[in-house]
């Protein structure tokens, strides 16, 4: 076993392959995490809308107050109109 354990040419070939595989895995995990986050945000937003609609329906909140809560933190183009 006088040869080196690591063949320099073989290692030089493997480095780009390993980098591409790891980069691809990171991209896939990132895409899945982003989709899951958007899904959860949408679910929670719709749940809030339903709860506010129930408060308005039972008369404990005015429609204007509900619209203000829905519009909190949004830009002008994304706001809900009463």
N, C-alpha and C positions, 0 to 999 in steps of 0.2 A: 504494500500500500504506500508506495512512494508518491503516488499521484495525490494532488490536493483533493480534499473531500468535496469542495465546491468547484465545479468547473466554471471558469470565468465566462466563457461564451454562453453557457446554459443560463447562468444567473443574469447575464446581460439581456438575454431573450425574455426571461420571465418577468423582469421588472415592469416593462410597459403593459404586459398582459395583466399582471396583478393590479397595477394602478387603474387600468380600465375597468376591471371587474369590481374593485372597491368603489370607484367613482359611480358606476352603474348602480350598485347596491345602495349607496348613499342617496342617489337620485330617486330610486324607487321608494325607499323609506320616507324621504321628504315628500314625495307626491302623495303617498298614502296618508301621512300625518296631516298634510294640508287639506285633503279631501275630508278627513274625519273632523278636523276643526271646523270647516265650513258647514258640515252637516250638523254638528252640535250647535253652532251659532244659529243656524236657521231654525232648528227645533226649539231652542230656547226663546227666540224672537217670536215664533208663532204661539208658544205657550203664554208668553207675556201678553200678546194681543188678545188671546182668548180670555185671559183673566181680567184684563181691562174692560173687554166687552161685557163680561158678566157683571162687573161693578157698575158699569153704565146702565145695564139692563135692570139691575135691582134698585137703581137710584142713589147709590151711595157715592157716586162720582159723576161729575158733569162730562159731557162729550169733549168740552174744551180742555178740561184737566187731563183726560185720557190722551188727547192729541198731543198735549204738551209733554207728557211722559214718553209717548212713542217717539217724539221728535228730539228728545234730549240726546245730545251728542252727535246729531246728524248734520250734514251740510244742507244748504238751502234747496238743492235740487232733489234731495232724498226725503224731504219732509212729507208727512201725512197731512192731508187737508181735511178739515171737518165738513 
